[in-house]
Amino acid sequence: QVQLVESGGGLVQPGDSLRLSCAASGRSFGSYSMAWFRQAPGKEREFVGAIRWSGDVTSYTDSVKGRFTISRDNAKNTMYLQMNSLKPEDTGVYLCAATRYEVTRLWEDAQYYTYWGQGTQVTVSS
């Protein structure tokens, strides 16, 4: 069992930066591949990026490549999402997720993730 808690969201202006954190409780955090998803009002949940359990492999959706960076610190049971050059279309609730299903792969489909946090709101507006 893993419990996930996101933090770090807020209201920022276009072009600003923000760093989100996802803190995990429970043992074996280092054995889970992790991901960030986001959901804007009236839209479906969207994959943002994922990181392998080992932290050495990441993947991102095209719209955030070059602007967002995912990292993790397994000693602290925490994953991060560094978001730079934020745009209004980045607005949404950001959720972290964890899976141990075929952890050599990075999944973009939410159905493969077992554990989810409650989310943190990110609003990008001038």
DRENLO-531706 format. One line per field, with one value per atom (N, C-alpha, C, O, CB): residue in three letters; chain; x, y, z. Coordinates in steps of 0.05 Angstrom, whole numbers, plus 5000, padded with zeros to 4 digits. Glycine has a CB too. Example, Ala and Ser with C-alpha at 12.3 -4.5 7.8 and 13.67 -1.06 7.14 Angstrom:
// residues 2
residuo <- Ala / Ala / Ala / Ala / Ala / Ser / Ser / Ser / Ser / Ser
cadena <- A / A / A / A / A / A / A / A / A / A
c1 <- 5264 / 5246 / 5264 / 5285 / 5226 / 5257 / 5273 / 5258 / 5268 / 5282
c2 <- 4886 / 4910 / 4934 / 4934 / 4911 / 4955 / 4979 / 5001 / 5023 / 4988
c3 <- 5156 / 5156 / 5156 / 5169 / 5181 / 5142 / 5143 / 5157 / 5161 / 5114
// end
This chain:
// residues 126
residuo <- Gln / Gln / Gln / Gln / Gln / Val / Val / Val / Val / Val / Gln / Gln / Gln / Gln / Gln / Leu / Leu / Leu / Leu / Leu / Val / Val / Val / Val / Val / Glu / Glu / Glu / Glu / Glu / Ser / Ser / Ser / Ser / Ser / Gly / Gly / Gly / Gly / Gly / Gly / Gly / Gly / Gly / Gly / Gly / Gly / Gly / Gly / Gly / Leu / Leu / Leu / Leu / Leu / Val / Val / Val / Val / Val / Gln / Gln / Gln / Gln / Gln / Pro / Pro / Pro / Pro / Pro / Gly / Gly / Gly / Gly / Gly / Asp / Asp / Asp / Asp / Asp / Ser / Ser / Ser / Ser / Ser / Leu / Leu / Leu / Leu / Leu / Arg / Arg / Arg / Arg / Arg / Leu / Leu / Leu / Leu / Leu / Ser / Ser / Ser / Ser / Ser / Cys / Cys / Cys / Cys / Cys / Ala / Ala / Ala / Ala / Ala / Ala / Ala / Ala / Ala / Ala / Ser / Ser / Ser / Ser / Ser / Gly / Gly / Gly / Gly / Gly / Arg / Arg / Arg / Arg / Arg / Ser / Ser / Ser / Ser / Ser / Phe / Phe / Phe / Phe / Phe / Gly / Gly / Gly / Gly / Gly / Ser / Ser / Ser / Ser / Ser / Tyr / Tyr / Tyr / Tyr / Tyr / Ser / Ser / Ser / Ser / Ser / Met / Met / Met / Met / Met / Ala / Ala / Ala / Ala / Ala / Trp / Trp / Trp / Trp / Trp / Phe / Phe / Phe / Phe / Phe / Arg / Arg / Arg / Arg / Arg / Gln / Gln / Gln / Gln / Gln / Ala / Ala / Ala / Ala / Ala / Pro / Pro / Pro / Pro / Pro / Gly / Gly / Gly / Gly / Gly / Lys / Lys / Lys / Lys / Lys / Glu / Glu / Glu / Glu / Glu / Arg / Arg / Arg / Arg / Arg / Glu / Glu / Glu / Glu / Glu / Phe / Phe / Phe / Phe / Phe / Val / Val / Val / Val / Val / Gly / Gly / Gly / Gly / Gly / Ala / Ala / Ala / Ala / Ala / Ile / Ile / Ile / Ile / Ile / Arg / Arg / Arg / Arg / Arg / Trp / Trp / Trp / Trp / Trp / Ser / Ser / Ser / Ser / Ser / Gly / Gly / Gly / Gly / Gly / Asp / Asp / Asp / Asp / Asp / Val / Val / Val / Val / Val / Thr / Thr / Thr / Thr / Thr / Ser / Ser / Ser / Ser / Ser / Tyr / Tyr / Tyr / Tyr / Tyr / Thr / Thr / Thr / Thr / Thr / Asp / Asp / Asp / Asp / Asp / Ser / Ser / Ser / Ser / Ser / Val / Val / Val / Val / Val / Lys / Lys / Lys / Lys / Lys / Gly / Gly / Gly / Gly / Gly / Arg / Arg / Arg / Arg / Arg / Phe / Phe / Phe / Phe / Phe / Thr / Thr / Thr / Thr / Thr / Ile / Ile / Ile / Ile / Ile / Ser / Ser / Ser / Ser / Ser / Arg / Arg / Arg / Arg / Arg / Asp / Asp / Asp / Asp / Asp / Asn / Asn / Asn / Asn / Asn / Ala / Ala / Ala / Ala / Ala / Lys / Lys / Lys / Lys / Lys / Asn / Asn / Asn / Asn / Asn / Thr / Thr / Thr / Thr / Thr / Met / Met / Met / Met / Met / Tyr / Tyr / Tyr / Tyr / Tyr / Leu / Leu / Leu / Leu / Leu / Gln / Gln / Gln / Gln / Gln / Met / Met / Met / Met / Met / Asn / Asn / Asn / Asn / Asn / Ser / Ser / Ser / Ser / Ser / Leu / Leu / Leu / Leu / Leu / Lys / Lys / Lys / Lys / Lys / Pro / Pro / Pro / Pro / Pro / Glu / Glu / Glu / Glu / Glu / Asp / Asp / Asp / Asp / Asp / Thr / Thr / Thr / Thr / Thr / Gly / Gly / Gly / Gly / Gly / Val / Val / Val / Val / Val / Tyr / Tyr / Tyr / Tyr / Tyr / Leu / Leu / Leu / Leu / Leu / Cys / Cys / Cys / Cys / Cys / Ala / Ala / Ala / Ala / Ala / Ala / Ala / Ala / Ala / Ala / Thr / Thr / Thr / Thr / Thr / Arg / Arg / Arg / Arg / Arg / Tyr / Tyr / Tyr / Tyr / Tyr / Glu / Glu / Glu / Glu / Glu / Val / Val / Val / Val / Val / Thr / Thr / Thr / Thr / Thr / Arg / Arg / Arg / Arg / Arg / Leu / Leu / Leu / Leu / Leu / Trp / Trp / Trp / Trp / Trp / Glu / Glu / Glu / Glu / Glu / Asp / Asp / Asp / Asp / Asp / Ala / Ala / Ala / Ala / Ala / Gln / Gln / Gln / Gln / Gln / Tyr / Tyr / Tyr / Tyr / Tyr / Tyr / Tyr / Tyr / Tyr / Tyr / Thr / Thr / Thr / Thr / Thr / Tyr / Tyr / Tyr / Tyr / Tyr / Trp / Trp / Trp / Trp / Trp / Gly / Gly / Gly / Gly / Gly / Gln / Gln / Gln / Gln / Gln / Gly / Gly / Gly / Gly / Gly / Thr / Thr / Thr / Thr / Thr / Gln / Gln / Gln / Gln / Gln / Val / Val / Val / Val / Val / Thr / Thr / Thr / Thr / Thr / Val / Val / Val / Val / Val / Ser / Ser / Ser / Ser / Ser / Ser / Ser / Ser / Ser / Ser
cadena <- A / A / A / A / A / A / A / A / A / A / A / A / A / A / A / A / A / A / A / A / A / A / A / A / A / A / A / A / A / A / A / A / A / A / A / A / A / A / A / A / A / A / A / A / A / A / A / A / A / A / A / A / A / A / A / A / A / A / A / A / A / A / A / A / A / A / A / A / A / A / A / A / A / A / A / A / A / A / A / A / A / A / A / A / A / A / A / A / A / A / A / A / A / A / A / A / A / A / A / A / A / A / A / A / A / A / A / A / A / A / A / A / A / A / A / A / A / A / A / A / A / A / A / A / A / A / A / A / A / A / A / A / A / A / A / A / A / A / A / A / A / A / A / A / A / A / A / A / A / A / A / A / A / A / A / A / A / A / A / A / A / A / A / A / A / A / A / A / A / A / A / A / A / A / A / A / A / A / A / A / A / A / A / A / A / A / A / A / A / A / A / A / A / A / A / A / A / A / A / A / A / A / A / A / A / A / A / A / A / A / A / A / A / A / A / A / A / A / A / A / A / A / A / A / A / A / A / A / A / A / A / A / A / A / A / A / A / A / A / A / A / A / A / A / A / A / A / A / A / A / A / A / A / A / A / A / A / A / A / A / A / A / A / A / A / A / A / A / A / A / A / A / A / A / A / A / A / A / A / A / A / A / A / A / A / A / A / A / A / A / A / A / A / A / A / A / A / A / A / A / A / A / A / A / A / A / A / A / A / A / A / A / A / A / A / A / A / A / A / A / A / A / A / A / A / A / A / A / A / A / A / A / A / A / A / A / A / A / A / A / A / A / A / A / A / A / A / A / A / A / A / A / A / A / A / A / A / A / A / A / A / A / A / A / A / A / A / A / A / A / A / A / A / A / A / A / A / A / A / A / A / A / A / A / A / A / A / A / A / A / A / A / A / A / A / A / A / A / A / A / A / A / A / A / A / A / A / A / A / A / A / A / A / A / A / A / A / A / A / A / A / A / A / A / A / A / A / A / A / A / A / A / A / A / A / A / A / A / A / A / A / A / A / A / A / A / A / A / A / A / A / A / A / A / A / A / A / A / A / A / A / A / A / A / A / A / A / A / A / A / A / A / A / A / A / A / A / A / A / A / A / A / A / A / A / A / A / A / A / A / A / A / A / A / A / A / A / A / A / A / A / A / A / A / A / A / A / A / A / A / A / A / A / A / A / A / A / A / A / A / A / A / A / A / A / A / A / A / A / A / A / A / A / A / A / A / A / A / A / A / A / A / A / A / A / A / A / A / A / A / A / A / A / A / A / A / A / A / A / A / A / A / A / A / A / A / A / A / A / A / A / A / A / A / A / A / A / A / A / A / A / A / A / A / A / A / A / A / A / A / A / A / A / A / A / A / A / A / A / A / A / A / A / A / A / A / A / A / A / A / A / A / A / A / A / A / A / A / A / A / A / A / A / A / A / A / A / A / A / A
c1 <- 5017 / 5000 / 5018 / 5037 / 4981 / 5011 / 5026 / 5006 / 4985 / 5043 / 5011 / 4995 / 5011 / 5035 / 4985 / 4999 / 5013 / 5000 / 4976 / 5012 / 5017 / 5007 / 5023 / 5047 / 5010 / 5009 / 5021 / 5021 / 5004 / 5007 / 5041 / 5042 / 5057 / 5070 / 5055 / 5055 / 5071 / 5056 / 5067 / 5093 / 5030 / 5014 / 5009 / 5015 / 4988 / 4998 / 4991 / 4984 / 4980 / 5015 / 4981 / 4974 / 4999 / 5013 / 4952 / 5006 / 5030 / 5023 / 5002 / 5053 / 5042 / 5038 / 5051 / 5070 / 5049 / 5043 / 5056 / 5086 / 5094 / 5043 / 5102 / 5131 / 5144 / 5168 / 5138 / 5128 / 5139 / 5146 / 5140 / 5119 / 5158 / 5165 / 5152 / 5144 / 5196 / 5149 / 5137 / 5148 / 5153 / 5105 / 5152 / 5161 / 5140 / 5134 / 5188 / 5130 / 5111 / 5126 / 5146 / 5089 / 5115 / 5126 / 5105 / 5081 / 5139 / 5113 / 5095 / 5108 / 5128 / 5088 / 5098 / 5109 / 5095 / 5070 / 5108 / 5110 / 5098 / 5102 / 5124 / 5109 / 5082 / 5085 / 5085 / 5076 / 5063 / 5095 / 5097 / 5124 / 5140 / 5076 / 5130 / 5156 / 5157 / 5137 / 5164 / 5181 / 5185 / 5179 / 5172 / 5169 / 5180 / 5176 / 5194 / 5186 / 5180 / 5219 / 5238 / 5232 / 5246 / 5265 / 5212 / 5205 / 5182 / 5175 / 5198 / 5171 / 5149 / 5158 / 5175 / 5128 / 5148 / 5150 / 5128 / 5106 / 5148 / 5134 / 5117 / 5110 / 5124 / 5129 / 5088 / 5080 / 5065 / 5054 / 5062 / 5064 / 5047 / 5026 / 5032 / 5065 / 5002 / 4980 / 4968 / 4973 / 4958 / 4952 / 4938 / 4910 / 4905 / 4953 / 4892 / 4865 / 4854 / 4853 / 4847 / 4847 / 4835 / 4805 / 4794 / 4844 / 4791 / 4762 / 4749 / 4756 / 4751 / 4732 / 4718 / 4734 / 4725 / 4708 / 4758 / 4775 / 4783 / 4780 / 4801 / 4792 / 4800 / 4828 / 4843 / 4801 / 4833 / 4860 / 4881 / 4878 / 4860 / 4903 / 4923 / 4950 / 4958 / 4925 / 4964 / 4991 / 5010 / 5010 / 5001 / 5027 / 5047 / 5074 / 5089 / 5046 / 5082 / 5108 / 5110 / 5094 / 5130 / 5131 / 5135 / 5165 / 5182 / 5122 / 5171 / 5199 / 5201 / 5184 / 5210 / 5221 / 5225 / 5233 / 5242 / 5247 / 5228 / 5234 / 5263 / 5268 / 5229 / 5281 / 5309 / 5316 / 5338 / 5326 / 5298 / 5303 / 5320 / 5326 / 5316 / 5328 / 5347 / 5333 / 5346 / 5367 / 5307 / 5293 / 5267 / 5252 / 5286 / 5262 / 5238 / 5224 / 5237 / 5244 / 5199 / 5185 / 5165 / 5156 / 5170 / 5159 / 5142 / 5123 / 5129 / 5159 / 5100 / 5083 / 5095 / 5110 / 5054 / 5089 / 5103 / 5100 / 5118 / 5093 / 5077 / 5071 / 5088 / 5090 / 5042 / 5101 / 5117 / 5147 / 5163 / 5107 / 5154 / 5183 / 5199 / 5192 / 5186 / 5221 / 5239 / 5231 / 5247 / 5239 / 5208 / 5199 / 5196 / 5202 / 5172 / 5187 / 5183 / 5204 / 5214 / 5155 / 5211 / 5230 / 5220 / 5213 / 5258 / 5220 / 5212 / 5238 / 5256 / 5193 / 5238 / 5260 / 5249 / 5226 / 5282 / 5265 / 5257 / 5280 / 5303 / 5243 / 5274 / 5294 / 5283 / 5266 / 5300 / 5293 / 5282 / 5288 / 5273 / 5292 / 5310 / 5316 / 5296 / 5292 / 5345 / 5283 / 5263 / 5235 / 5216 / 5268 / 5232 / 5205 / 5190 / 5166 / 5189 / 5203 / 5191 / 5197 / 5220 / 5200 / 5177 / 5181 / 5175 / 5159 / 5162 / 5188 / 5185 / 5178 / 5183 / 5211 / 5165 / 5159 / 5167 / 5153 / 5129 / 5190 / 5198 / 5186 / 5190 / 5229 / 5171 / 5156 / 5167 / 5164 / 5126 / 5178 / 5188 / 5172 / 5158 / 5218 / 5174 / 5161 / 5131 / 5122 / 5175 / 5118 / 5090 / 5072 / 5076 / 5080 / 5052 / 5033 / 5005 / 5000 / 5035 / 4986 / 4959 / 4947 / 4931 / 4941 / 4955 / 4945 / 4956 / 4948 / 4951 / 4975 / 4985 / 4967 / 4972 / 5014 / 4947 / 4929 / 4914 / 4905 / 4910 / 4912 / 4897 / 4904 / 4921 / 4902 / 4891 / 4898 / 4919 / 4915 / 4873 / 4942 / 4964 / 4964 / 4963 / 4991 / 4963 / 4962 / 4987 / 4996 / 4937 / 4997 / 5018 / 5006 / 4986 / 5041 / 5020 / 5010 / 5034 / 5056 / 4993 / 5028 / 5049 / 5040 / 5016 / 5057 / 5059 / 5053 / 5077 / 5100 / 5044 / 5072 / 5093 / 5088 / 5099 / 5095 / 5070 / 5063 / 5084 / 5087 / 5035 / 5099 / 5121 / 5137 / 5136 / 5108 / 5151 / 5164 / 5188 / 5200 / 5173 / 5195 / 5216 / 5204 / 5219 / 5228 / 5178 / 5165 / 5154 / 5149 / 5142 / 5150 / 5138 / 5111 / 5109 / 5156 / 5090 / 5062 / 5051 / 5053 / 5045 / 5038 / 5024 / 4994 / 4980 / 5029 / 4985 / 4956 / 4950 / 4963 / 4948 / 4931 / 4925 / 4916 / 4919 / 4904 / 4906 / 4895 / 4917 / 4910 / 4881 / 4942 / 4963 / 4974 / 4991 / 4986 / 4963 / 4973 / 4953 / 4929 / 4976 / 4965 / 4949 / 4942 / 4920 / 4964 / 4962 / 4958 / 4959 / 4974 / 4980 / 4941 / 4938 / 4937 / 4927 / 4913 / 4948 / 4944 / 4919 / 4904 / 4968 / 4913 / 4889 / 4892 / 4872 / 4881 / 4917 / 4922 / 4928 / 4921 / 4898 / 4941 / 4947 / 4941 / 4948 / 4977 / 4928 / 4919 / 4942 / 4956 / 4895 / 4945 / 4963 / 4947 / 4933 / 4986 / 4949 / 4935 / 4955 / 4970 / 4913 / 4955 / 4974 / 4957 / 4942 / 4992 / 4959 / 4942 / 4955 / 4968 / 4914 / 4950 / 4961 / 4939 / 4944 / 4969
c2 <- 4976 / 5000 / 5025 / 5027 / 5000 / 5044 / 5069 / 5092 / 5091 / 5070 / 5111 / 5136 / 5159 / 5162 / 5142 / 5174 / 5196 / 5223 / 5225 / 5191 / 5242 / 5269 / 5290 / 5292 / 5275 / 5305 / 5325 / 5352 / 5357 / 5328 / 5368 / 5395 / 5413 / 5403 / 5396 / 5439 / 5458 / 5473 / 5490 / 5444 / 5467 / 5482 / 5510 / 5519 / 5467 / 5526 / 5553 / 5569 / 5558 / 5567 / 5595 / 5613 / 5628 / 5641 / 5634 / 5625 / 5638 / 5651 / 5647 / 5617 / 5668 / 5682 / 5667 / 5651 / 5711 / 5671 / 5658 / 5664 / 5687 / 5667 / 5644 / 5647 / 5640 / 5637 / 5674 / 5638 / 5632 / 5602 / 5586 / 5640 / 5596 / 5568 / 5559 / 5575 / 5565 / 5533 / 5521 / 5493 / 5479 / 5521 / 5484 / 5457 / 5442 / 5451 / 5456 / 5421 / 5404 / 5381 / 5371 / 5394 / 5372 / 5348 / 5328 / 5334 / 5357 / 5303 / 5280 / 5263 / 5249 / 5264 / 5265 / 5250 / 5223 / 5223 / 5266 / 5202 / 5175 / 5164 / 5167 / 5156 / 5151 / 5137 / 5107 / 5098 / 5145 / 5092 / 5063 / 5055 / 5072 / 5055 / 5030 / 5021 / 5015 / 5014 / 4996 / 5011 / 5002 / 5023 / 5017 / 4978 / 5049 / 5070 / 5067 / 5071 / 5098 / 5059 / 5056 / 5034 / 5033 / 5051 / 5018 / 4997 / 5005 / 4989 / 4972 / 5029 / 5038 / 5057 / 5075 / 5052 / 5054 / 5075 / 5095 / 5088 / 5063 / 5120 / 5142 / 5159 / 5159 / 5159 / 5173 / 5191 / 5215 / 5215 / 5176 / 5236 / 5259 / 5260 / 5256 / 5286 / 5266 / 5271 / 5298 / 5309 / 5248 / 5309 / 5333 / 5332 / 5318 / 5358 / 5347 / 5348 / 5377 / 5389 / 5329 / 5387 / 5414 / 5411 / 5390 / 5429 / 5432 / 5431 / 5424 / 5436 / 5459 / 5404 / 5396 / 5379 / 5372 / 5419 / 5372 / 5356 / 5329 / 5326 / 5371 / 5311 / 5285 / 5287 / 5306 / 5264 / 5268 / 5267 / 5263 / 5246 / 5245 / 5278 / 5278 / 5270 / 5280 / 5306 / 5252 / 5245 / 5268 / 5282 / 5220 / 5273 / 5294 / 5282 / 5290 / 5312 / 5264 / 5251 / 5229 / 5226 / 5272 / 5213 / 5190 / 5186 / 5195 / 5165 / 5172 / 5166 / 5137 / 5128 / 5186 / 5123 / 5095 / 5094 / 5113 / 5082 / 5071 / 5067 / 5074 / 5084 / 5038 / 5070 / 5075 / 5105 / 5113 / 5058 / 5120 / 5149 / 5155 / 5179 / 5159 / 5135 / 5140 / 5144 / 5150 / 5119 / 5139 / 5141 / 5157 / 5152 / 5113 / 5176 / 5192 / 5194 / 5190 / 5221 / 5201 / 5207 / 5229 / 5233 / 5181 / 5244 / 5267 / 5269 / 5259 / 5293 / 5281 / 5288 / 5311 / 5327 / 5295 / 5312 / 5331 / 5360 / 5376 / 5328 / 5367 / 5395 / 5406 / 5430 / 5398 / 5388 / 5398 / 5392 / 5400 / 5384 / 5378 / 5372 / 5397 / 5416 / 5355 / 5397 / 5420 / 5441 / 5459 / 5433 / 5438 / 5457 / 5444 / 5456 / 5469 / 5419 / 5404 / 5383 / 5371 / 5391 / 5378 / 5358 / 5342 / 5354 / 5370 / 5316 / 5298 / 5287 / 5279 / 5276 / 5286 / 5273 / 5259 / 5263 / 5294 / 5244 / 5230 / 5227 / 5225 / 5203 / 5225 / 5220 / 5196 / 5200 / 5245 / 5173 / 5149 / 5148 / 5136 / 5124 / 5161 / 5162 / 5179 / 5175 / 5173 / 5198 / 5215 / 5207 / 5221 / 5244 / 5186 / 5177 / 5199 / 5203 / 5167 / 5214 / 5237 / 5239 / 5234 / 5263 / 5247 / 5253 / 5283 / 5295 / 5235 / 5294 / 5322 / 5327 / 5311 / 5337 / 5350 / 5360 / 5389 / 5407 / 5356 / 5395 / 5422 / 5432 / 5421 / 5424 / 5454 / 5465 / 5493 / 5511 / 5466 / 5497 / 5523 / 5534 / 5519 / 5521 / 5560 / 5572 / 5564 / 5556 / 5565 / 5567 / 5558 / 5574 / 5598 / 5560 / 5560 / 5572 / 5569 / 5551 / 5559 / 5586 / 5583 / 5555 / 5545 / 5604 / 5542 / 5516 / 5494 / 5471 / 5509 / 5501 / 5483 / 5482 / 5466 / 5490 / 5499 / 5500 / 5474 / 5462 / 5524 / 5466 / 5441 / 5431 / 5442 / 5420 / 5409 / 5394 / 5374 / 5357 / 5381 / 5375 / 5357 / 5334 / 5339 / 5371 / 5310 / 5286 / 5268 / 5266 / 5270 / 5257 / 5237 / 5209 / 5205 / 5242 / 5190 / 5163 / 5143 / 5150 / 5158 / 5119 / 5099 / 5072 / 5065 / 5097 / 5057 / 5031 / 5013 / 5021 / 5032 / 4987 / 4967 / 4947 / 4925 / 4951 / 4955 / 4937 / 4941 / 4962 / 4944 / 4920 / 4920 / 4946 / 4963 / 4918 / 4948 / 4974 / 4980 / 5002 / 4973 / 4963 / 4970 / 4988 / 5000 / 4944 / 4990 / 5007 / 5032 / 5032 / 4992 / 5053 / 5078 / 5081 / 5083 / 5103 / 5080 / 5079 / 5107 / 5123 / 5062 / 5113 / 5138 / 5135 / 5155 / 5149 / 5111 / 5106 / 5104 / 5088 / 5080 / 5120 / 5121 / 5094 / 5089 / 5141 / 5076 / 5051 / 5033 / 5015 / 5037 / 5038 / 5021 / 5030 / 5017 / 5021 / 5052 / 5062 / 5054 / 5057 / 5093 / 5044 / 5033 / 5054 / 5054 / 5010 / 5070 / 5089 / 5118 / 5125 / 5086 / 5134 / 5162 / 5181 / 5174 / 5165 / 5205 / 5225 / 5241 / 5235 / 5244 / 5260 / 5276 / 5300 / 5310 / 5287 / 5307 / 5328 / 5355 / 5360 / 5331 / 5372 / 5399 / 5418 / 5412 / 5402 / 5440 / 5458 / 5476 / 5488 / 5475 / 5477 / 5496 / 5514 / 5504 / 5481 / 5540 / 5559 / 5579 / 5592 / 5574 / 5581 / 5599 / 5620 / 5615 / 5583 / 5644 / 5665 / 5692 / 5696 / 5664 / 5711 / 5738 / 5756 / 5779 / 5750
c3 <- 5000 / 5000 / 5000 / 5015 / 5025 / 4983 / 4981 / 4982 / 4968 / 4955 / 4998 / 4998 / 4987 / 4994 / 5027 / 4970 / 4956 / 4963 / 4963 / 4926 / 4968 / 4974 / 4958 / 4960 / 5005 / 4941 / 4925 / 4940 / 4957 / 4898 / 4933 / 4944 / 4924 / 4906 / 4972 / 4929 / 4913 / 4892 / 4878 / 4900 / 4889 / 4869 / 4877 / 4900 / 4864 / 4859 / 4865 / 4840 / 4819 / 4879 / 4844 / 4822 / 4813 / 4829 / 4831 / 4788 / 4777 / 4751 / 4739 / 4773 / 4742 / 4717 / 4694 / 4699 / 4718 / 4670 / 4647 / 4647 / 4651 / 4620 / 4642 / 4642 / 4668 / 4670 / 4634 / 4689 / 4716 / 4718 / 4700 / 4738 / 4740 / 4747 / 4772 / 4789 / 4749 / 4775 / 4798 / 4802 / 4782 / 4796 / 4826 / 4831 / 4848 / 4870 / 4845 / 4838 / 4852 / 4865 / 4855 / 4834 / 4888 / 4902 / 4905 / 4908 / 4929 / 4905 / 4911 / 4932 / 4926 / 4885 / 4956 / 4979 / 4982 / 4983 / 5005 / 4985 / 4987 / 5015 / 5026 / 4966 / 5026 / 5051 / 5045 / 5024 / 5071 / 5064 / 5059 / 5049 / 5040 / 5039 / 5050 / 5042 / 5013 / 4999 / 5058 / 5003 / 4975 / 4954 / 4932 / 4970 / 4962 / 4943 / 4919 / 4896 / 4956 / 4924 / 4903 / 4883 / 4862 / 4915 / 4888 / 4869 / 4851 / 4833 / 4884 / 4854 / 4838 / 4817 / 4822 / 4856 / 4793 / 4773 / 4779 / 4788 / 4744 / 4773 / 4781 / 4757 / 4737 / 4803 / 4759 / 4737 / 4748 / 4770 / 4717 / 4732 / 4736 / 4714 / 4690 / 4736 / 4723 / 4705 / 4712 / 4733 / 4706 / 4694 / 4700 / 4688 / 4669 / 4690 / 4701 / 4692 / 4693 / 4715 / 4708 / 4670 / 4669 / 4670 / 4663 / 4643 / 4679 / 4680 / 4653 / 4633 / 4689 / 4654 / 4630 / 4611 / 4589 / 4616 / 4619 / 4601 / 4615 / 4639 / 4594 / 4598 / 4609 / 4622 / 4617 / 4587 / 4639 / 4652 / 4631 / 4613 / 4674 / 4633 / 4612 / 4625 / 4646 / 4599 / 4611 / 4619 / 4616 / 4595 / 4603 / 4636 / 4634 / 4631 / 4613 / 4660 / 4648 / 4647 / 4667 / 4685 / 4651 / 4663 / 4681 / 4686 / 4670 / 4670 / 4708 / 4714 / 4724 / 4740 / 4736 / 4714 / 4722 / 4752 / 4763 / 4705 / 4764 / 4792 / 4799 / 4821 / 4800 / 4780 / 4785 / 4781 / 4789 / 4766 / 4769 / 4765 / 4741 / 4736 / 4789 / 4726 / 4704 / 4677 / 4657 / 4702 / 4676 / 4651 / 4656 / 4675 / 4639 / 4638 / 4640 / 4612 / 4592 / 4651 / 4613 / 4588 / 4593 / 4615 / 4577 / 4572 / 4574 / 4551 / 4529 / 4576 / 4556 / 4533 / 4517 / 4529 / 4543 / 4492 / 4475 / 4484 / 4481 / 4447 / 4494 / 4501 / 4524 / 4528 / 4508 / 4539 / 4562 / 4558 / 4575 / 4588 / 4537 / 4533 / 4531 / 4517 / 4507 / 4545 / 4546 / 4567 / 4572 / 4519 / 4578 / 4599 / 4626 / 4647 / 4591 / 4627 / 4652 / 4656 / 4636 / 4652 / 4681 / 4688 / 4712 / 4732 / 4693 / 4709 / 4731 / 4743 / 4729 / 4722 / 4770 / 4784 / 4809 / 4816 / 4792 / 4822 / 4846 / 4865 / 4856 / 4840 / 4890 / 4911 / 4927 / 4945 / 4929 / 4921 / 4934 / 4964 / 4979 / 4921 / 4972 / 5000 / 5016 / 5040 / 5004 / 5002 / 5015 / 5007 / 5016 / 5007 / 4992 / 4984 / 4970 / 4975 / 5008 / 4953 / 4940 / 4911 / 4902 / 4955 / 4895 / 4867 / 4863 / 4877 / 4849 / 4843 / 4837 / 4808 / 4790 / 4844 / 4804 / 4777 / 4776 / 4787 / 4769 / 4763 / 4759 / 4733 / 4712 / 4758 / 4736 / 4713 / 4708 / 4724 / 4718 / 4684 / 4676 / 4652 / 4639 / 4669 / 4648 / 4625 / 4624 / 4603 / 4599 / 4646 / 4647 / 4629 / 4625 / 4676 / 4618 / 4600 / 4611 / 4628 / 4572 / 4603 / 4613 / 4608 / 4624 / 4600 / 4586 / 4581 / 4599 / 4597 / 4552 / 4616 / 4636 / 4661 / 4679 / 4644 / 4662 / 4685 / 4688 / 4669 / 4681 / 4714 / 4720 / 4747 / 4761 / 4699 / 4754 / 4778 / 4771 / 4753 / 4792 / 4784 / 4779 / 4799 / 4824 / 4780 / 4789 / 4806 / 4801 / 4779 / 4801 / 4823 / 4819 / 4822 / 4835 / 4840 / 4810 / 4809 / 4811 / 4803 / 4784 / 4820 / 4824 / 4813 / 4815 / 4853 / 4802 / 4793 / 4796 / 4795 / 4763 / 4800 / 4799 / 4776 / 4775 / 4826 / 4758 / 4735 / 4713 / 4702 / 4724 / 4708 / 4687 / 4689 / 4671 / 4659 / 4711 / 4717 / 4699 / 4702 / 4746 / 4681 / 4662 / 4640 / 4625 / 4649 / 4639 / 4620 / 4634 / 4658 / 4605 / 4618 / 4628 / 4615 / 4591 / 4623 / 4631 / 4621 / 4618 / 4637 / 4638 / 4596 / 4593 / 4598 / 4599 / 4565 / 4600 / 4604 / 4634 / 4648 / 4590 / 4643 / 4672 / 4683 / 4707 / 4677 / 4667 / 4677 / 4688 / 4704 / 4655 / 4682 / 4692 / 4719 / 4731 / 4672 / 4729 / 4755 / 4777 / 4775 / 4754 / 4799 / 4820 / 4842 / 4852 / 4833 / 4848 / 4870 / 4860 / 4841 / 4892 / 4871 / 4863 / 4887 / 4908 / 4846 / 4883 / 4903 / 4897 / 4878 / 4903 / 4915 / 4912 / 4893 / 4882 / 4939 / 4888 / 4868 / 4881 / 4904 / 4850 / 4866 / 4874 / 4850 / 4828 / 4883 / 4856 / 4835 / 4825 / 4841 / 4845 / 4799 / 4787 / 4768 / 4750 / 4771 / 4773 / 4756 / 4744 / 4759 / 4772 / 4718 / 4704 / 4691 / 4672 / 4683 / 4701 / 4691 / 4696 / 4716 / 4704 / 4678 / 4682 / 4695 / 4700 / 4655
// end
